[in-house]
């Protein structure tokens, strides 16, 4: 997963890639780091999926732009629009199922 720290890079990535997985973590959050390791391993099974993460404190505009106020938060974005969101407790099986669904439906 790429580490993006600039809101313009994030917006550009979402504009040019059809399906994106966006992980947002908080600083000093043990759960965020553990879940990041797990989702990084999961997204490697989807080589066509654009995936990136950021720390919410690295880019303060993320909170307002994506309505994210805590970590961990995952967003699945299709054509720049949110199609799936999870915060706090993230069900990795459900997340993987959603990713598979969108890849199959949209041929990403």
C-alpha positions in Angstrom: 0.0 0.0 0.0 1.2 3.5 -0.8 1.5 6.0 1.9 0.0 9.3 0.8 0.3 12.4 2.9 -1.1 15.2 0.7 -4.8 15.8 0.1 -4.1 16.7 -3.5 -2.3 13.4 -4.1 -5.2 11.5 -2.5 -7.8 13.4 -4.6 -5.8 12.8 -7.8 -5.5 9.1 -7.1 -9.2 8.8 -6.5 -9.9 10.8 -9.7 -7.8 8.5 -12.0 -8.4 5.1 -10.5 -11.7 3.4 -10.7 -11.7 1.4 -7.5 -9.6 2.5 -4.5 -9.1 1.2 -1.0 -8.3 4.1 1.4 -7.1 3.3 5.0 -6.9 6.1 7.6 -5.2 5.7 10.8 -4.6 7.8 13.9 -1.3 8.4 15.6 -0.4 6.3 18.6 -3.2 3.9 17.9 -2.2 0.3 18.5 -5.4 -1.0 16.9 -4.8 1.1 13.8 -1.3 -0.4 13.3 -2.4 -3.9 13.8 -5.3 -3.5 11.4 -3.1 -1.8 8.9 -0.8 -4.8 8.8 -3.8 -7.1 8.2 -5.4 -5.0 5.5 -2.0 -4.6 3.7 -1.7 -8.4 3.6 -5.3 -8.7 2.4 -5.0 -6.1 -0.5 -2.0 -7.9 -1.9 -4.5 -10.6 -3.1 -6.1 -7.9 -5.3 -3.3 -6.6 -7.5 -5.7 -4.5 -9.6 -7.0 -2.6 -6.6 -5.5 0.8 -5.9 -4.7 0.9 -2.2 -3.2 3.6 0.0 -3.2 4.8 3.6 -2.6 8.0 5.6 -2.4 9.2 9.1 -5.2 11.6 9.9 -2.7 14.1 11.5 -0.5 14.2 8.4 -3.2 15.8 6.4 -5.8 17.7 8.6 -8.1 18.3 5.6 -8.9 14.5 5.5 -11.3 14.8 8.5 -13.5 17.3 6.7 -13.2 16.0 3.2 -14.0 12.4 4.0 -15.8 12.9 7.3 -13.3 10.8 9.3 -12.8 11.7 12.9 -11.1 8.6 14.3 -9.0 5.7 13.3 -8.9 3.1 12.0 -11.3 4.0 9.2 -11.5 2.2 5.8 -13.1 3.6 2.7 -13.8 1.8 -0.5 -14.2 4.3 -3.3 -15.7 3.6 -6.8 -15.3 6.4 -9.4 -14.4 8.8 -6.6 -17.6 8.0 -4.6 -17.7 6.2 -1.3 -19.3 2.7 -1.6 -18.2 1.2 1.7 -17.1 2.6 5.1 -16.0 1.0 8.3 -14.6 2.6 11.5 -13.3 1.3 14.8 -14.0 -2.4 14.6 -13.4 -3.5 11.0 -14.8 -6.8 9.9 -12.0 -8.0 7.5 -14.1 -10.8 6.1 -16.9 -8.4 5.2 -14.4 -5.9 3.7 -12.7 -8.6 1.6 -16.1 -9.7 0.4 -17.1 -6.2 -0.6 -13.8 -5.7 -2.5 -14.3 -9.0 -4.4 -17.9 -7.9 -5.3 -16.8 -4.6 -6.8 -13.9 -6.1 -8.6 -16.2 -8.7 -10.2 -19.1 -6.2 -10.9 -16.9 -3.6 -12.5 -14.1 -5.6 -13.9 -11.4 -3.7 -12.1 
